[in-house]
């Protein structure tokens, strides 16, 4: 029996220039969808997990899970780190713990990644519908 | 066709005020001097995502309604709520923010701005230890050491380097653009050589790029401005830097404490701190104390990771220590174009910069209790008004779930995630494109925003919409007072 492969990582969310361009173009635009429904991963981590560039992965945290497109981080090795641009996809799994100062933990929280070749990345409308029923 | 010069860009905290717009038939058709995000806004604001009429949720669907109906329904919700949240405020003018404070006080709610999920911890850090800072003009003309810590200006503030730091021509410091271009050419040549060597040897595995440089790179010994980037990954800004320090996630506090020890000539009994060898840190500490005017810009890499406001507190302490050896300042990289204004207006109207609770009839501020995220997570809210921001996309799921359990009023030009989730949606005019106003740059300098085109017919400014809601709330409250007096009599 094939063992399901999972990788323990540290989740970061943040800005990218593409996310910035997409959000100003319009949150319902294709540019925003392409820029935010993705996840940067380390090249070696992707190899170990059997994930190819631009194929889908499932990212899970204690707060939820979301299917995203995995993209190889081009600039340096970042073993054990994943980076998701700010947006509804990232916030489907972000920690809401504010440590009593009002700020949720958007960076540096634990997560798990597994391949999800047969699962689809939801559009913003589909995501909001599935999460909030609207 | 007309060309409007010196337009202030209403996107990020840089507030670049040298944008040139070509306007044809009441539409912006060309943008000069702007970054990619600026062009996207000025050319995309009129796109099909624009909301043109007020909308109300009826039978589960958002349907167009008249402005009067929407204003009355919104005012009813707010006037009858016990603990409404009025959130956002960072992408609108200070004039609208001022009406916002008045409205929040009138309805006895919580006024919170987006700083709570970006630089709120920075404000808390500043409230603990103060802040040695200056304006961006000072940095442009004088700073010879620039540090970006936990931020990537190339992605979030694309013209920050070009207008205020390394790549700008200051009165006493020169632009490093040419030296950066030379570095790029050298790197490209190096890559070609490595690739040729790989083909010759037959190895298919390129060497991974890490921060394990053999000591201080040559570029740190150059004359002129120097650029250091500290981040958990090599960002695009890090590629431009003379020295990149790759810190382990959640370890910025340790790294700054180690630097504080080193700049006061202390010794560290470890080989590395936060994944960075002490030898490199000594080089960095030398660069810090030997500069003439240094500045640390910091971003979400410090405020959203473990430690949060303690990271900022220690960063400011580091700058304070450095000021006993040289001249050093620190500045947060503010995100939305007028989030600084939201803090300032809230502070001069209520005494507090964000998370202000008016439910007792007077302003109260206790981050962790009166901040909207905590109120939402404790499920204490009974209505929300969201303006000029998108918590539907940018708040954690649990908080949004609780927000939409109760009536949600949204004021925004675009159909974004929050508008899609809203119960009453007001279309608003773009501040800085269709209406004028005032915004505060990240260094607290107020700048005027221009009106360059007319808003679509029937679309009003945030200020106008808020004023109408406020007036309606007062009418409703006055009539309910009259009614209760009659009942008493």
Interface residues (C-beta under 8 A of the other chain):
Chain A: X10 X12 X13 X14 X15 X16 X17 X19 X20 X21 X22 X24 X25 X26 X27 X28 X29 X31 X44 X63 X64 X73 X75 X76 X77 X78 X81 X83 X86 X87 X88 X91 X92 X93 X94 X95 X96 X98 X99 X100 X101 X102 X103 X104 X105 X106 X107 X108 X124 X125 X128 X131 X132 X134
Chain B: X11 X36 X37 X40 X41 X44 X45 X47 X48 X49 X60 X116 X117 X120 X121 X124 X152 X154 X155 X156 X158 X208 X209 X210 X232 X233 X234 X235 X236 X238 X239 X246 X249 X250 X300 X301 X303 X304 X305 X306 X308 X309 X355 X367 X368 X371 X372 X373 X374 X377 X390 X392 X393 X394 X395 X396 X397 X398 X399 X400 X401 X404 X414 X415 X416 X417 X420 X421
